[in-house]
Amino acid sequence: MAITAAMVKELREMTGAGMMDCKKALNETNGDMDAAVEYLRKTGQAKAEKKAGRIAAEGIVSVLVQDNKKAAIVEVNSETDFVAKNADFQAYVADVAAQAIISNATDMDAFMAESWNKDTSKTVKEVLTEKISVIGENLSIRRFEKIVEENGCVVSYIHGGGRIGVLVDATADVITDEVKEALSNIAMQIAALHAKYVSKDEISAEYIAHEKEILLAQIMNDPKESQKPEQVIKGMVEGRVNKELKEICLVDQVYVKAEDGKQTVAQYLASVDKSLVIKKFVRFETGEGLEKKEENFAEEVAKQMGM
């Protein structure tokens, strides 16, 4: 497969690796982008696996919480940041969140086919089509999630005017103002540090085995580290994977407001209320994992003028 400059550029943006390293990785994997990312991770060239978290589309995330018992979070995308800041667009996204909180849909197709809450003669899809015509830009309801908590509490947090939205679902013996404040603090932590799981209990054995394989490959590609005894290398892999898990598991992360810089989220929650338990969280970041269309102004002008 012919390796193009665009492919090298994309891989470089995804991994932070050097241009020549990206070209070599693509050649070694016959242009398979995912395999090339894996290759760069194993050789230690990838500075960060940024594909899933790359922000590339415009729009906003909106949340709606009712009585701390029911909540919805939605992401609606637009083509430009200009539209994302438009009051009419923002009001529409708030209406989508209001639709989601009463929705019985479990997937996007069912959601789009539902009757629009503010005008039941139309479907969600038909109202979206109308909004596209009015705003004059392609819009997309990308995703939604709904939480209903009968016994516990749901709190939300919005960062950057809708760039990131978070919902946290938790239980405690008694839902006090202190518990709600603590959960708001945790929602901010999730927005900032991007935990992937509540705890290690949610992580599959396959995921851990795969990460160990990557870490071992990195060590064996290092001329000095690869010469160490097998038992030492095994300990290094265990230590590094445990460090990684602490970064992606919410309760094991260091609490960002900890005065000593050591208190974990689990310890912070216990200090507020020993019965306080995080059941789940949802974090949406606008455009996460999407590609933004690249515009070439000079080409566009030439096309308009028939050049």
C-alpha positions as CSV (number, residue, x, y, z in Angstrom):
1,M,0.0,0.0,0.0
2,A,1.3,3.4,-0.9
3,I,2.1,5.6,2.1
4,T,0.9,9.2,1.6
5,A,2.0,12.4,3.4
6,A,-1.5,12.7,4.7
7,M,-1.3,9.3,6.4
8,V,2.1,10.2,8.0
9,K,0.6,13.6,9.2
10,E,-2.4,11.8,10.7
11,L,-0.3,9.3,12.5
12,R,2.0,12.0,13.8
13,E,-1.0,13.9,15.2
14,M,-2.4,10.8,16.8
15,T,0.8,9.7,18.6
16,G,3.2,12.7,18.8
17,A,6.0,10.6,17.3
18,G,8.5,11.9,14.8
19,M,7.7,12.1,11.1
20,M,10.2,9.5,10.0
21,D,9.2,7.2,12.8
22,C,5.6,7.5,11.6
23,K,6.6,6.8,8.0
24,K,8.5,3.7,9.1
25,A,5.6,2.5,11.2
26,L,3.2,2.8,8.3
27,N,5.6,1.0,6.0
28,E,6.0,-1.8,8.6
29,T,2.3,-2.3,9.0
30,N,1.3,-1.8,5.3
31,G,-0.6,1.4,6.0
32,D,-2.8,0.0,8.8
33,M,-3.3,3.0,11.1
34,D,-4.3,1.1,14.2
35,A,-1.4,-1.3,13.8
36,A,1.0,1.6,13.2
37,V,-0.1,3.2,16.5
38,E,0.5,-0.2,18.2
39,Y,3.9,-0.4,16.5
40,L,4.9,3.0,17.8
41,R,3.8,2.3,21.3
42,K,5.8,-1.0,21.4
43,T,8.9,0.8,20.1
44,G,8.4,3.6,22.6
45,Q,8.1,6.2,19.9
46,A,4.5,7.2,20.6
47,K,4.4,10.0,23.1
48,A,0.7,9.5,23.8
49,E,-2.0,7.5,22.2
50,K,-4.2,10.5,21.4
51,K,-6.5,9.1,18.7
52,A,-9.5,8.5,21.0
53,G,-9.2,11.9,22.7
54,R,-8.4,14.1,19.8
55,I,-10.8,17.1,19.8
56,A,-11.6,17.8,16.1
57,A,-15.3,18.9,15.8
58,E,-17.2,21.8,17.1
59,G,-20.4,21.9,19.1
60,I,-21.3,21.7,22.8
61,V,-22.2,19.2,25.5
62,S,-25.3,20.0,27.6
63,V,-26.6,18.4,30.8
64,L,-29.9,18.4,32.6
65,V,-30.4,17.2,36.2
66,Q,-33.8,17.0,37.9
67,D,-33.9,16.8,41.7
68,N,-30.5,15.1,41.8
69,K,-32.4,11.9,40.8
70,K,-32.7,12.0,37.1
71,A,-30.2,13.3,34.6
72,A,-29.3,13.4,30.9
73,I,-26.2,14.4,29.0
74,V,-26.0,15.1,25.2
75,E,-23.4,16.1,22.6
76,V,-24.6,18.1,19.6
77,N,-22.0,18.9,16.9
78,S,-21.8,21.8,14.5
79,E,-19.4,22.6,11.7
80,T,-18.0,25.8,13.2
81,D,-17.2,27.3,16.6
82,F,-19.2,30.4,15.5
83,V,-22.4,28.3,15.4
84,A,-21.5,26.6,18.7
85,K,-21.5,30.0,20.4
86,N,-24.8,31.0,18.8
87,A,-27.6,31.4,21.4
88,D,-30.2,29.7,19.1
89,F,-28.0,26.7,18.7
90,Q,-27.3,26.5,22.5
91,A,-31.0,26.7,23.2
92,Y,-31.6,23.9,20.8
93,V,-29.0,21.7,22.5
94,A,-30.7,22.4,25.8
95,D,-34.0,21.2,24.3
96,V,-32.2,18.0,23.1
97,A,-31.1,17.4,26.7
98,A,-34.7,17.9,27.8
99,Q,-35.8,15.4,25.2
100,A,-33.1,12.9,26.4
101,I,-34.2,13.0,30.0
102,I,-37.7,11.8,29.2
103,S,-36.6,9.5,26.4
104,N,-37.0,5.7,26.5
105,A,-34.6,5.2,23.6
106,T,-31.5,3.1,24.1
107,D,-29.8,3.9,20.8
108,M,-29.5,6.9,18.5
109,D,-31.9,5.5,15.8
110,A,-34.7,5.1,18.3
111,F,-34.0,8.5,19.8
112,M,-34.2,10.2,16.4
113,A,-37.5,8.5,15.6
114,E,-39.2,9.6,18.9
115,S,-41.8,12.4,18.9
116,W,-40.3,15.8,19.8
117,N,-41.4,16.8,23.3
118,K,-42.1,20.4,22.4
119,D,-44.1,19.5,19.2
120,T,-45.3,15.9,19.1
121,S,-46.3,16.2,15.5
122,K,-42.6,16.1,14.6
123,T,-39.9,13.6,15.3
124,V,-36.5,14.4,16.8
125,K,-34.9,13.9,13.3
126,E,-37.4,16.2,11.6
127,V,-36.7,19.0,14.1
128,L,-33.0,18.5,13.6
129,T,-33.5,18.8,9.8
130,E,-35.4,22.1,10.3
131,K,-32.7,23.5,12.6
132,I,-30.1,22.7,10.0
133,S,-32.1,24.7,7.4
134,V,-32.5,27.7,9.8
135,I,-28.8,27.8,11.0
136,G,-27.4,27.0,7.5
137,E,-24.8,24.5,8.8
138,N,-24.7,20.7,9.2
139,L,-25.6,19.7,12.7
140,S,-25.5,16.3,14.4
141,I,-26.9,14.8,17.6
142,R,-23.9,12.6,18.2
143,R,-24.7,10.9,21.5
144,F,-26.8,10.9,24.7
145,E,-27.0,9.1,28.0
146,K,-29.6,9.1,30.7
147,I,-29.3,8.2,34.4
148,V,-32.1,7.5,36.8
149,E,-31.1,7.1,40.5
150,E,-33.8,6.1,42.9
151,N,-31.8,5.8,46.1
152,G,-28.7,7.9,45.6
153,C,-27.8,11.2,43.9
154,V,-26.7,12.5,40.5
155,V,-24.7,15.7,40.1
156,S,-23.3,17.4,37.0
157,Y,-20.5,19.6,35.9
158,I,-20.0,21.6,32.7
159,H,-16.6,23.0,31.8
160,G,-15.6,25.5,29.2
161,G,-19.1,26.6,28.3
162,G,-20.0,23.1,27.2
163,R,-16.7,21.8,25.9
164,I,-16.8,19.0,28.6
165,G,-19.8,17.7,30.5
166,V,-19.8,15.2,33.4
167,L,-22.5,13.3,35.3
168,V,-21.7,11.4,38.5
169,D,-24.1,8.8,40.0
170,A,-23.5,7.9,43.6
171,T,-25.1,6.4,46.7
172,A,-24.8,7.1,50.4
173,D,-26.8,6.4,53.5
174,V,-27.9,10.0,53.7
175,I,-27.6,12.5,50.8
176,T,-26.5,15.7,52.6
177,D,-25.2,19.0,51.2
178,E,-21.7,17.9,52.0
179,V,-22.2,14.7,49.9
180,K,-23.5,16.8,47.0
181,E,-20.5,19.2,47.3
182,A,-18.1,16.3,47.4
183,L,-19.6,14.8,44.2
184,S,-19.4,18.1,42.5
185,N,-15.7,18.2,43.3
186,I,-15.3,14.7,41.9
187,A,-17.2,15.7,38.7
188,M,-14.6,18.5,38.2
189,Q,-11.8,16.0,38.8
190,I,-13.3,13.7,36.1
191,A,-13.5,16.6,33.7
192,A,-9.8,17.6,34.3
193,L,-8.1,14.2,34.6
194,H,-10.2,12.1,32.3
195,A,-10.6,8.9,34.4
196,K,-11.8,5.9,32.3
197,Y,-13.1,3.7,35.1
198,V,-14.5,4.1,38.6
199,S,-12.2,1.4,39.9
200,K,-9.9,-1.5,38.9
201,D,-12.9,-3.9,39.3
202,E,-14.3,-2.6,36.0
203,I,-11.1,-3.3,34.0
204,S,-11.0,-6.6,32.1
205,A,-8.1,-9.1,32.4
206,E,-7.7,-8.8,28.6
207,Y,-7.0,-5.0,28.8
208,I,-4.4,-5.5,31.6
209,A,-2.7,-8.3,29.7
210,H,-2.6,-6.2,26.5
211,E,-1.0,-3.2,28.4
212,K,1.6,-5.6,29.9
213,E,2.4,-6.8,26.4
214,I,2.9,-3.2,25.3
215,L,5.1,-2.3,28.3
216,L,7.2,-5.5,27.9
217,A,7.8,-4.6,24.2
218,Q,8.9,-1.1,25.2
219,I,11.4,-2.6,27.7
220,M,12.7,-5.2,25.3
221,N,13.3,-2.4,22.7
222,D,15.5,-0.5,25.2
223,P,19.2,-1.6,24.9
224,K,19.8,-1.1,28.7
225,E,16.6,-2.3,30.2
226,S,16.3,-5.4,28.1
227,Q,19.6,-6.7,29.6
228,K,18.1,-6.8,33.1
229,P,17.2,-10.1,34.7
230,E,13.8,-11.6,33.8
231,Q,12.5,-11.2,37.3
232,V,13.5,-7.5,37.4
233,I,11.8,-6.9,34.0
234,K,8.7,-8.6,35.3
235,G,8.6,-6.4,38.3
236,M,9.1,-3.3,36.1
237,V,6.1,-4.3,33.9
238,E,4.0,-4.8,37.0
239,G,5.0,-1.5,38.5
240,R,4.3,0.4,35.3
241,V,0.9,-1.1,34.7
242,N,-0.1,-0.4,38.3
243,K,1.0,3.2,37.8
244,E,-1.1,3.4,34.6
245,L,-4.2,1.9,36.3
246,K,-3.9,4.5,39.1
247,E,-4.1,7.2,36.5
248,I,-7.2,5.9,34.7
249,C,-9.2,4.6,37.7
250,L,-11.0,7.4,39.5
251,V,-10.9,6.2,43.1
252,D,-7.2,5.6,42.8
253,Q,-6.3,9.0,41.4
254,V,-4.8,11.6,43.7
255,Y,-7.6,14.0,44.7
256,V,-6.8,17.3,42.9
257,K,-7.7,19.4,46.0
258,A,-5.7,17.2,48.4
259,E,-3.6,19.5,50.6
260,D,-0.9,16.9,51.1
261,G,-0.9,15.9,47.4
262,K,-1.3,12.3,48.4
263,Q,-4.9,11.8,49.4
264,T,-6.7,9.6,46.8
265,V,-10.2,10.1,45.7
266,A,-11.3,7.0,47.6
267,Q,-9.8,8.5,50.8
268,Y,-11.4,11.9,50.2
269,L,-14.9,10.3,49.7
270,A,-14.5,8.3,52.9
271,S,-13.5,11.4,54.8
272,V,-16.8,13.0,53.7
273,D,-19.0,10.0,54.3
274,K,-17.8,6.4,54.7
275,S,-21.0,5.1,53.0
276,L,-20.5,7.3,49.9
277,V,-19.9,5.2,46.8
278,I,-19.5,6.2,43.2
279,K,-21.6,3.9,41.0
280,K,-20.8,5.3,37.6
281,F,-19.9,8.5,35.8
282,V,-20.3,9.8,32.2
283,R,-17.9,12.2,30.6
284,F,-18.5,13.7,27.2
285,E,-15.9,16.0,25.5
286,T,-17.0,17.9,22.4
287,G,-15.6,16.3,19.2
288,E,-13.8,13.6,21.0
289,G,-12.5,11.1,18.5
290,L,-13.8,13.0,15.5
291,E,-11.9,14.5,12.6
292,K,-12.3,18.1,11.7
293,K,-12.6,18.9,8.1
294,E,-9.4,20.7,6.9
295,E,-10.1,23.8,5.0
296,N,-7.6,25.3,2.4
297,F,-8.6,28.9,2.0
298,A,-6.5,29.4,-1.1
299,E,-8.0,26.4,-2.9
300,E,-11.5,27.5,-1.9
301,V,-11.0,31.0,-3.4
302,A,-9.5,29.5,-6.6
303,K,-12.5,27.1,-6.9
304,Q,-15.0,30.0,-6.4
305,M,-13.2,32.1,-9.1
306,G,-13.0,29.2,-11.6
307,M,-9.2,29.3,-11.5
